Amino acid sequence: MRELKQSRQVEKTEESEYRIEGLNEADRRFRDSVIRNFIDREGRLKSIPAQLKKKLIILEHLVSGLDAERNYEESEINAYIRLYHDDYATLRREWIVQGFMSRDQEIYVRNPLLAARRWEELS
């Protein structure tokens, strides 16, 4: 099994780049603003947004660093999330609830970003 990334910088995947390119200018500015406001200079999440639209942006941003072609053990997901925030249980649960990941017992798989709840569709 490949080593899980230990860097706090979320790497952009082709899929996430495609999603960003498909945004209109206003949505792109809003997305960038949310990321700037909730991610500190070290790449850690300052707090989990209460507003659903902002929370979905942050969840998408963080999950983009995971390989969609790989199965992850729960301990690996927890370690990855801890790079960004101490409340790994809440973020892991939100990924499942919002459709960013699927879980079968303790094995996690990142879903395609287009399968997850879309923040752009919220008002």
MDTraj code that builds the backbone (N, CA, C; nanometers):
import mdtraj as md
import numpy as np

residues = "MET ARG GLU LEU LYS GLN SER ARG GLN VAL GLU LYS THR GLU GLU SER GLU TYR ARG ILE GLU GLY LEU ASN GLU ALA ASP ARG ARG PHE ARG ASP SER VAL ILE ARG ASN PHE ILE ASP ARG GLU GLY ARG LEU LYS SER ILE PRO ALA GLN LEU LYS LYS LYS LEU ILE ILE LEU GLU HIS LEU VAL SER GLY LEU ASP ALA GLU ARG ASN TYR GLU GLU SER GLU ILE ASN ALA TYR ILE ARG LEU TYR HIS ASP ASP TYR ALA THR LEU ARG ARG GLU TRP ILE VAL GLN GLY PHE MET SER ARG ASP GLN GLU ILE TYR VAL ARG ASN PRO LEU LEU ALA ALA ARG ARG TRP GLU GLU LEU SER".split()
xyz = np.array([
    [0.0844, -0.1183, 0.0000],
    [0.0000, 0.0000, 0.0000],
    [0.0887, 0.1243, 0.0000],
    [0.0576, 0.2207, -0.0855],
    [0.1372, 0.3433, -0.0941],
    [0.1292, 0.4232, 0.0356],
    [0.2339, 0.4966, 0.0608],
    [0.2407, 0.5818, 0.1790],
    [0.1454, 0.6992, 0.1645],
    [0.0723, 0.7286, 0.2697],
    [-0.0187, 0.8425, 0.2695],
    [0.0620, 0.9705, 0.2782],
    [0.0234, 1.0681, 0.1999],
    [0.0903, 1.1979, 0.1958],
    [0.0941, 1.2611, 0.3350],
    [0.2069, 1.3182, 0.3710],
    [0.2231, 1.3794, 0.5024],
    [0.2397, 1.5308, 0.4953],
    [0.2063, 1.5909, 0.3838],
    [0.2189, 1.7349, 0.3668],
    [0.0843, 1.8014, 0.3883],
    [0.0847, 1.9229, 0.4385],
    [-0.0408, 1.9949, 0.4590],
    [-0.0891, 2.0664, 0.3345],
    [-0.0092, 2.0699, 0.2308],
    [-0.0517, 2.1350, 0.1074],
    [-0.1391, 2.0386, 0.0288],
    [-0.2634, 2.0776, 0.0042],
    [-0.3546, 1.9946, -0.0734],
    [-0.3123, 2.0034, -0.2191],
    [-0.2812, 1.8890, -0.2769],
    [-0.2403, 1.8858, -0.4171],
    [-0.3644, 1.8879, -0.5052],
    [-0.3598, 1.9692, -0.6073],
    [-0.4706, 1.9761, -0.7026],
    [-0.4611, 1.8571, -0.7967],
    [-0.5710, 1.7878, -0.8130],
    [-0.5765, 1.6770, -0.9073],
    [-0.6370, 1.7276, -1.0372],
    [-0.6270, 1.6475, -1.1413],
    [-0.6912, 1.6842, -1.2682],
    [-0.8401, 1.7075, -1.2469],
    [-0.8998, 1.6208, -1.1665],
    [-1.0432, 1.6306, -1.1400],
    [-1.0782, 1.7611, -1.0691],
    [-1.0002, 1.7998, -0.9692],
    [-1.0302, 1.9239, -0.8978],
    [-1.0033, 2.0452, -0.9865],
    [-0.8990, 2.0374, -1.0693],
    [-0.8718, 2.1466, -1.1636],
    [-0.9883, 2.1627, -1.2603],
    [-1.0427, 2.0519, -1.3079],
    [-1.1573, 2.0555, -1.3995],
    [-1.2774, 2.1209, -1.3319],
    [-1.3013, 2.0859, -1.2039],
    [-1.4133, 2.1452, -1.1301],
    [-1.3941, 2.2960, -1.1160],
    [-1.2725, 2.3381, -1.0854],
    [-1.2447, 2.4807, -1.0672],
    [-1.2600, 2.5559, -1.1992],
    [-1.2090, 2.4972, -1.3071],
    [-1.2206, 2.5617, -1.4378],
    [-1.3653, 2.5797, -1.4803],
    [-1.4535, 2.4899, -1.4360],
    [-1.5941, 2.4965, -1.4742],
    [-1.6745, 2.5997, -1.3972],
    [-1.6134, 2.6645, -1.2989],
    [-1.6843, 2.7644, -1.2190],
    [-1.6869, 2.8983, -1.2906],
    [-1.7965, 2.9718, -1.2696],
    [-1.7966, 3.1082, -1.3219],
    [-1.7084, 3.1941, -1.2311],
    [-1.6770, 3.3135, -1.2740],
    [-1.5821, 3.3994, -1.2021],
    [-1.6273, 3.4305, -1.0596],
    [-1.7546, 3.4590, -1.0401],
    [-1.8055, 3.4912, -0.9061],
    [-1.7926, 3.3708, -0.8129],
    [-1.8261, 3.2516, -0.8617],
    [-1.8135, 3.1309, -0.7794],
    [-1.6677, 3.1009, -0.7482],
    [-1.5807, 3.1231, -0.8443],
    [-1.4378, 3.0998, -0.8223],
    [-1.3830, 3.1944, -0.7154],
    [-1.4215, 3.3217, -0.7236],
    [-1.3767, 3.4197, -0.6221],
    [-1.4302, 3.3818, -0.4841],
    [-1.5577, 3.3392, -0.4780],
    [-1.6171, 3.2999, -0.3503],
    [-1.5426, 3.1794, -0.2924],
    [-1.5179, 3.0799, -0.3750],
    [-1.4459, 2.9596, -0.3318],
    [-1.3073, 2.9967, -0.2776],
    [-1.2343, 3.0766, -0.3518],
    [-1.1003, 3.1171, -0.3096],
    [-1.1041, 3.1953, -0.1785],
    [-1.2049, 3.2790, -0.1626],
    [-1.2197, 3.3579, -0.0404],
    [-1.2464, 3.2680, 0.0807],
    [-1.3316, 3.1700, 0.0627],
    [-1.3616, 3.0764, 0.1726],
    [-1.2349, 3.0013, 0.2119],
    [-1.1619, 2.9528, 0.1145],
    [-1.0386, 2.8790, 0.1454],
    [-0.9389, 2.9695, 0.2169],
    [-0.9226, 3.0920, 0.1710],
    [-0.8316, 3.1868, 0.2378],
    [-0.8751, 3.2143, 0.3818],
    [-1.0061, 3.2261, 0.4045],
    [-1.0563, 3.2599, 0.5374],
    [-1.0535, 3.1437, 0.6363],
    [-1.0592, 3.0209, 0.5872],
    [-1.0666, 2.9053, 0.6765],
    [-0.9388, 2.8224, 0.6840],
    [-0.8464, 2.8432, 0.5934],
    [-0.7195, 2.7691, 0.5948],
    [-0.6085, 2.8673, 0.6322],
    [-0.5304, 2.8323, 0.7348],
    [-0.4242, 2.9238, 0.7772],
    [-0.3009, 2.9108, 0.6873],
    [-0.1993, 2.9904, 0.7173],
    [-0.0784, 2.9942, 0.6338],
    [-0.0024, 2.8617, 0.6337],
    [-0.0206, 2.7813, 0.7378],
    [0.0448, 2.6507, 0.7451],
    [-0.0373, 2.5421, 0.6766],
    [-0.1535, 2.5791, 0.6234],
    [-0.2376, 2.4825, 0.5533],
    [-0.3381, 2.4109, 0.6416],
    [-0.3475, 2.4514, 0.7683],
    [-0.4428, 2.3869, 0.8603],
    [-0.5768, 2.4594, 0.8583],
    [-0.6794, 2.3828, 0.8816],
    [-0.8154, 2.4359, 0.8899],
    [-0.8322, 2.5074, 1.0239],
    [-0.8663, 2.6361, 1.0182],
    [-0.8837, 2.7151, 1.1408],
    [-1.0049, 2.6670, 1.2189],
    [-1.1155, 2.6485, 1.1491],
    [-1.2391, 2.5984, 1.2096],
    [-1.3254, 2.5387, 1.0996],
    [-1.4164, 2.4529, 1.1391],
    [-1.5080, 2.3922, 1.0424],
    [-1.6229, 2.4908, 1.0219],
    [-1.6453, 2.5329, 0.8983],
    [-1.7519, 2.6309, 0.8743],
    [-1.8889, 2.5796, 0.9183],
    [-1.9681, 2.6674, 0.9751],
    [-2.1049, 2.6314, 1.0148],
    [-2.1988, 2.6371, 0.8946],
    [-2.1775, 2.7333, 0.8066],
    [-2.2633, 2.7477, 0.6888],
    [-2.2334, 2.6338, 0.5909],
    [-2.3386, 2.5636, 0.5486],
    [-2.3230, 2.4463, 0.4633],
    [-2.2447, 2.4752, 0.3364],
    [-2.2743, 2.5834, 0.2698],
    [-2.2070, 2.6155, 0.1439],
    [-2.0554, 2.6261, 0.1641],
    [-2.0145, 2.6957, 0.2685],
    [-1.8723, 2.7107, 0.2975],
    [-1.8113, 2.5777, 0.3427],
    [-1.8868, 2.5005, 0.4202],
    [-1.8380, 2.3711, 0.4656],
    [-1.8112, 2.2791, 0.3463],
    [-1.9007, 2.2803, 0.2470],
    [-1.8822, 2.1964, 0.1287],
    [-1.7571, 2.2364, 0.0511],
    [-1.7294, 2.3646, 0.0444],
    [-1.6077, 2.4113, -0.0238],
    [-1.4841, 2.3568, 0.0475],
    [-1.4818, 2.3663, 0.1786],
    [-1.3676, 2.3181, 0.2565],
    [-1.3551, 2.1665, 0.2469],
    [-1.4665, 2.0955, 0.2565],
    [-1.4620, 1.9494, 0.2445],
    [-1.4068, 1.9070, 0.1088],
    [-1.4526, 1.9732, 0.0026],
    [-1.4042, 1.9421, -0.1323],
    [-1.2551, 1.9726, -0.1446],
    [-1.2149, 2.0863, -0.0905],
    [-1.0740, 2.1260, -0.0960],
    [-0.9856, 2.0206, -0.0284],
    [-1.0248, 1.9758, 0.0901],
    [-0.9436, 1.8802, 0.1646],
    [-0.9448, 1.7412, 0.1013],
    [-1.0606, 1.6957, 0.0576],
    [-1.0692, 1.5599, 0.0016],
    [-0.9967, 1.5495, -0.1319],
    [-0.9740, 1.6617, -0.1975],
    [-0.9048, 1.6613, -0.3268],
    [-0.7623, 1.6089, -0.3159],
    [-0.7063, 1.6100, -0.1967],
    [-0.5714, 1.5584, -0.1773],
    [-0.5629, 1.4071, -0.1696],
    [-0.6773, 1.3399, -0.1666],
    [-0.6792, 1.1938, -0.1606],
    [-0.6929, 1.1348, -0.3003],
    [-0.6334, 1.0212, -0.3198],
    [-0.6355, 0.9509, -0.4481],
    [-0.7695, 0.8800, -0.4654],
    [-0.8395, 0.9104, -0.5730],
    [-0.9704, 0.8495, -0.5990],
    [-0.9580, 0.7036, -0.6410],
    [-0.8394, 0.6604, -0.6767],
    [-0.8183, 0.5233, -0.7239],
    [-0.7741, 0.4291, -0.6122],
    [-0.7776, 0.4758, -0.4907],
    [-0.7191, 0.3998, -0.3814],
    [-0.8193, 0.3731, -0.2701],
    [-0.8068, 0.2588, -0.2040],
    [-0.8828, 0.2286, -0.0830],
    [-0.7986, 0.2721, 0.0365],
    [-0.8628, 0.3338, 0.1345],
    [-0.7936, 0.3801, 0.2542],
    [-0.8504, 0.3123, 0.3778],
    [-0.7639, 0.2782, 0.4692],
    [-0.8090, 0.2300, 0.5993],
    [-0.8506, 0.3509, 0.6814],
    [-0.9386, 0.3279, 0.7782],
    [-0.9867, 0.4390, 0.8614],
    [-0.8712, 0.5118, 0.9289],
    [-0.7723, 0.4382, 0.9752],
    [-0.6580, 0.5019, 1.0424],
    [-0.5821, 0.5945, 0.9473],
    [-0.5750, 0.5604, 0.8181],
    [-0.5085, 0.6461, 0.7203],
    [-0.5878, 0.7741, 0.6974],
    [-0.7201, 0.7620, 0.6901],
    [-0.8058, 0.8799, 0.6726],
    [-0.7912, 0.9705, 0.7946],
    [-0.7926, 0.9114, 0.9129],
    [-0.7767, 0.9910, 1.0350],
    [-0.6430, 1.0653, 1.0350],
    [-0.5362, 0.9973, 0.9962],
    [-0.4036, 1.0605, 0.9930],
    [-0.4006, 1.1740, 0.8912],
    [-0.4613, 1.1529, 0.7755],
    [-0.4663, 1.2579, 0.6729],
    [-0.5420, 1.3797, 0.7249],
    [-0.6583, 1.3573, 0.7830],
    [-0.7387, 1.4696, 0.8326],
    [-0.6649, 1.5432, 0.9440],
    [-0.5948, 1.4712, 1.0303],
    [-0.5213, 1.5350, 1.1408],
    [-0.4145, 1.6321, 1.0908],
    [-0.3688, 1.6151, 0.9674],
    [-0.2753, 1.7121, 0.9108],
    [-0.3390, 1.8505, 0.9030],
    [-0.4719, 1.8530, 0.8924],
    [-0.5455, 1.9774, 0.8699],
    [-0.6279, 2.0232, 0.9888],
    [-0.6754, 1.9282, 1.0700],
    [-0.7646, 1.9636, 1.1815],
    [-0.7687, 1.8491, 1.2809],
    [-0.7827, 1.8828, 1.4094],
    [-0.7836, 1.7796, 1.5134],
    [-0.9133, 1.6992, 1.5180],
    [-1.0232, 1.7566, 1.4726],
    [-1.1523, 1.6868, 1.4793],
    [-1.1715, 1.5994, 1.3552],
    [-1.0916, 1.4934, 1.3486],
    [-1.0959, 1.4051, 1.2317],
    [-1.2283, 1.3308, 1.2209],
    [-1.2931, 1.3010, 1.3325],
    [-1.4191, 1.2252, 1.3284],
    [-1.5294, 1.3058, 1.2594],
    [-1.5384, 1.4338, 1.2918],
    [-1.6413, 1.5183, 1.2302],
    [-1.6160, 1.5333, 1.0801],
    [-1.4933, 1.5623, 1.0421],
    [-1.4629, 1.5802, 0.9002],
    [-1.4817, 1.4501, 0.8227],
    [-1.4410, 1.3390, 0.8798],
    [-1.4588, 1.2095, 0.8142],
    [-1.6080, 1.1793, 0.7947],
    [-1.6864, 1.2042, 0.8965],
    [-1.8318, 1.1828, 0.8885],
    [-1.8949, 1.2747, 0.7837],
    [-1.8528, 1.4007, 0.7795],
    [-1.9066, 1.4948, 0.6806],
    [-1.8729, 1.4506, 0.5388],
    [-1.7528, 1.3969, 0.5174],
    [-1.7182, 1.3462, 0.3846],
    [-1.8154, 1.2376, 0.3417],
    [-1.8530, 1.1512, 0.4350],
    [-1.9473, 1.0424, 0.4029],
    [-2.0871, 1.0996, 0.3788],
    [-2.1360, 1.1807, 0.4708],
    [-2.2718, 1.2360, 0.4626],
    [-2.2908, 1.3187, 0.3361],
    [-2.1906, 1.3973, 0.2992],
    [-2.2028, 1.4867, 0.1833],
    [-2.1640, 1.4190, 0.0516],
    [-2.1265, 1.2919, 0.0559],
    [-2.1008, 1.2161, -0.0668],
    [-1.9602, 1.2249, -0.1223],
    [-1.8668, 1.2831, -0.0476],
    [-1.7288, 1.2923, -0.0960],
    [-1.6562, 1.1585, -0.0858],
    [-1.7001, 1.0745, 0.0089],
    [-1.6393, 0.9428, 0.0277],
    [-1.7483, 0.8393, 0.0534],
    [-1.7109, 0.7139, 0.0291],
    [-1.7959, 0.5998, 0.0636],
    [-1.7177, 0.5135, 0.1608],
    [-1.7922, 0.4417, 0.2436],
    [-1.7269, 0.3563, 0.3426],
    [-1.7935, 0.2194, 0.3406],
    [-1.7123, 0.1164, 0.3427],
    [-1.7605, -0.0196, 0.3601],
    [-1.6806, -0.0773, 0.4747],
    [-1.7467, -0.0916, 0.5882],
    [-1.6832, -0.1277, 0.7139],
    [-1.5786, -0.0218, 0.7451],
    [-1.4513, -0.0554, 0.7505],
    [-1.3499, 0.0462, 0.7820],
    [-1.2631, 0.0802, 0.6617],
    [-1.3139, 0.0554, 0.5411],
    [-1.2414, 0.0891, 0.4184],
    [-1.3127, 0.2070, 0.3522],
    [-1.2351, 0.3104, 0.3216],
    [-1.2880, 0.4341, 0.2650],
    [-1.2382, 0.4515, 0.1213],
    [-1.3276, 0.5022, 0.0370],
    [-1.2941, 0.5303, -0.1021],
    [-1.3428, 0.6706, -0.1336],
    [-1.2563, 0.7487, -0.1970],
    [-1.2982, 0.8837, -0.2378],
    [-1.3863, 0.8736, -0.3617],
    [-1.5037, 0.9330, -0.3543],
    [-1.5945, 0.9350, -0.4684],
    [-1.5510, 1.0436, -0.5662],
    [-1.5926, 1.0323, -0.6925],
    [-1.5668, 1.1428, -0.7862],
    [-1.6293, 1.2716, -0.7311],
    [-1.5620, 1.3836, -0.7491],
    [-1.6128, 1.5102, -0.6946],
    [-1.7527, 1.5434, -0.7452],
    [-1.7842, 1.5037, -0.8662],
    [-1.9167, 1.5335, -0.9204],
    [-2.0270, 1.4523, -0.8534],
    [-1.9912, 1.3482, -0.7781],
    [-2.0904, 1.2675, -0.7068],
    [-2.1290, 1.3303, -0.5734],
    [-2.0469, 1.4210, -0.5240],
    [-2.0712, 1.4838, -0.3940],
    [-2.1712, 1.5983, -0.4067],
    [-2.2217, 1.6402, -0.2928],
    [-2.3128, 1.7542, -0.2901],
    [-2.2411, 1.8767, -0.3432],
    [-2.3079, 1.9536, -0.4273],
    [-2.2461, 2.0667, -0.4965],
    [-2.2780, 2.1974, -0.4247],
    [-2.1760, 2.2672, -0.3810],
    [-2.1964, 2.3933, -0.3099],
    [-2.2506, 2.5007, -0.4018],
    [-2.2182, 2.4944, -0.5301],
    [-2.2628, 2.5973, -0.6239],
    [-2.4143, 2.5967, -0.6416],
    [-2.4792, 2.4853, -0.6075],
    [-2.6237, 2.4754, -0.6246],
    [-2.7009, 2.5325, -0.5067],
    [-2.6280, 2.5697, -0.4004],
    [-2.6919, 2.6288, -0.2841],
    [-2.6966, 2.7812, -0.2991],
    [-2.7974, 2.8416, -0.2398],
    [-2.8070, 2.9884, -0.2501],
    [-2.7312, 3.0565, -0.1370],
])
top = md.Topology()
chain = top.add_chain()
for i, resn in enumerate(residues, 1):
    res = top.add_residue(resn, chain, resSeq=i)
    for name in ("N", "CA", "C"):
        top.add_atom(name, md.element.get_by_symbol(name[0]), res)
traj = md.Trajectory(xyz[None], top)
